Amino acid sequence: MIGQISLVWKFRYFWLSLVKLDLKTRYRRSILGIGWSLLNPILMTIVFCLLFSTWQQNKDWKSFAPFFLAGLSIWEFIRSSTLSGCQTFFRNEAYIRQCPLPLAIYPLRTVLGTLIHFMIALGVLLLLISVFTEADHWRAVKMIPVIFPSLVLLIIFCWALSVISGFLTVFFQDSQHLLEVFFQIFFFLTPIMYDNQLLVDRHLKLLATGSPVVIFFDLIREPLLSGNAPPLWLFTKGVIVTFAAMLGALAVIRWLEKKLIFHL
Amino acid sequence: MAKIELNNIDLTFSIRQTRKITLKEWLVQGIFWNNPAKKIHALKTMSITLQDGDRLGVIGHNGAGKSTLLKLMAGIYPPTNGSRNVEGNICSLCVISLGFEPDASGWDNIRYRAYLQGETPATLKGKIQSIAEFSELGDFLNIPVRYYSAGMLIRLAFSIASAVEPEILLIDEVLAVGDLAFQIKARKRMEQMMSKASLLVTISHDLQAICELCNRAIWIDHGAIRLEGDVRKVVEAYRQCATNSPGLHTAAA
C-alpha cells in the first residue's frame, strides 16, 4: 500500500505531463481555447434562469443563477470523472502493457483532467456570486479557505469513482452506457435545479440526506452562497463518505489489479 | 546485484470464445451463469534462477510461450501460481512501438516515455539531446507523432528505450529497426547495452546470434521447459529436433 503510493509519487512526472497534454490537445484547435469550457456552464445557467424566471415569478434569478451553477458544476465534476473513468484503462492500454506501474495512476490522469474544468466553473461561480451579492462582494471569495478541505474530499471521491467505473468497464462492456442512464435519472432526483426541501416534501428524504452528492452540495454550495461555514458534523459526514468510496476503490484495486491485464 | 528468480511459475490465460459479458446479462443470470471462458495454460511450472553475468537465450517454436515468459519477467503478467522475485532495474525491449501519444510531438513523446522509464526532468535534461540525435529524426521531432511512418516510430521508440542503463535487459526478437543504416547503428547500441547490463534475457529465432550472445539457453515447448543448460548443447538439440521432424514440434495445442 505505502509502496504503491510512493510509486505513484515517483512516477508523477509521467502522469502529470499526460494531464498537461490532455489539456493542450483539447484546446489547441479552438481560438477561444479554455473559454469553451466556460461557455457550457454559463449557457446552461442562462437557459435555466430564463426558464425558471418565467415559470415561477417569485423566483429571484439573481440568487438562483449561482445556486444552479454551483450545483451543476459539482454534479458535472462527479459525472464526468465517473464516465471518462470508464475508458481510462483502455486509453492507457499501451502503457499498461509496457510497464508494470500502479494502475491508480491512470484514473488520476482522468480526474485531474476533469478537475481543471471544475476549477474553471468554480471561478465563474465566484465571479457570479460576487457580482450578484449586494451586501458584501467578497463574501464568496472569503469562503475559499472554508470550502478548501471539502474540495480535497471531493477530488478524492471522484478519483475513487473513476477507479471503480474504470475496472467495471473492463470487465463488463456495457457499464458506461448503464452509468450514463443512471446519471441521467439522478440528475432529476438530485437537488440541482430545485431546493433540497422539495425532496423532503415529496417524501424522498433519503435522496435529500443520504446521497453523497447532496453532502458535497451542503459542504461547497451552501457556504459559497450563504457565507456560513458548514457545521462540523456535516464535514465529518463528508469525510466518512469519501473514505468509504476510497476504501472501496482501494479494495477493487487490490482485488483486480493483477487480473486487469488479462481482460484488456 | 541483479537477480531474477522464478519459482514454480504457472500462467493461465482465460480466453472468452465470444464477446465480453455485459453487466445486464451478469445481473440477470447472476449465480446461474457458468463461466464460458476457455483456459489456456501458457506457462507450466517453470523455475528459473538467473544471476549477475547470466546471458540467457530463449528458443522454441511460435506460440511456445517465449514472449509470455519475458513479459512475466518484466512484471507485466503476474503469475497465476508460484513466485517471481526480481532485483535490479529492468529495461524490456518488447513492444516498444506501442504507447505513443499521437497528438503530441516527437519531443513530448520522448519526455512521456522517458518519465515512464523512471526518468525525472533533471536526469532527462542531459539525455534528451542524445536521444534526439540518435533517432536522426531532426525537424520531424516537432510534428505530431500521428504523421510518422512506421519506420520513424520504431526509430524514436528504440532511441528512447535504449537510452537507459539497465541492470536487467529483456529483449524480444531483436527488432528490425528502421532502414539498413539505422539497423547497423541499433545493433551496435544493443551490443553496448548487452555488455553493460549485468543480466540479459533474449528471445530469438536466429540461433547463430543466440550462440554468440548467450552463455545459457532454455528451450521452451508448449509452455514448459524442454531443455536447459549450456547454450551450444540446447541450440544443437533444438536444431536437430526441428530439422528431423519439421511440423511435429510446431503443432500448437
Boltz contact constraints between the chains, C-beta under 6 A:
constraints:
  - contact:
      token1: [A, 13]
      token2: [B, 115]
      max_distance: 6.0
  - contact:
      token1: [A, 13]
      token2: [B, 120]
      max_distance: 6.0
  - contact:
      token1: [A, 14]
      token2: [B, 115]
      max_distance: 6.0
  - contact:
      token1: [A, 14]
      token2: [B, 116]
      max_distance: 6.0
  - contact:
      token1: [A, 17]
      token2: [B, 111]
      max_distance: 6.0
  - contact:
      token1: [A, 17]
      token2: [B, 112]
      max_distance: 6.0
  - contact:
      token1: [A, 21]
      token2: [B, 101]
      max_distance: 6.0
  - contact:
      token1: [A, 21]
      token2: [B, 104]
      max_distance: 6.0
  - contact:
      token1: [A, 25]
      token2: [B, 103]
      max_distance: 6.0
  - contact:
      token1: [A, 94]
      token2: [B, 98]
      max_distance: 6.0
  - contact:
      token1: [A, 94]
      token2: [B, 99]
      max_distance: 6.0
  - contact:
      token1: [A, 95]
      token2: [B, 99]
      max_distance: 6.0
  - contact:
      token1: [A, 98]
      token2: [B, 99]
      max_distance: 6.0
  - contact:
      token1: [A, 99]
      token2: [B, 116]
      max_distance: 6.0
  - contact:
      token1: [A, 100]
      token2: [B, 75]
      max_distance: 6.0
  - contact:
      token1: [A, 100]
      token2: [B, 76]
      max_distance: 6.0
  - contact:
      token1: [A, 172]
      token2: [B, 22]
      max_distance: 6.0
  - contact:
      token1: [A, 172]
      token2: [B, 23]
      max_distance: 6.0
  - contact:
      token1: [A, 173]
      token2: [B, 20]
      max_distance: 6.0
  - contact:
      token1: [A, 173]
      token2: [B, 22]
      max_distance: 6.0
  - contact:
      token1: [A, 174]
      token2: [B, 22]
      max_distance: 6.0
  - contact:
      token1: [A, 174]
      token2: [B, 23]
      max_distance: 6.0
  - contact:
      token1: [A, 175]
      token2: [B, 23]
      max_distance: 6.0
  - contact:
      token1: [A, 178]
      token2: [B, 23]
      max_distance: 6.0
  - contact:
      token1: [A, 258]
      token2: [B, 78]
      max_distance: 6.0
  - contact:
      token1: [A, 262]
      token2: [B, 13]
      max_distance: 6.0
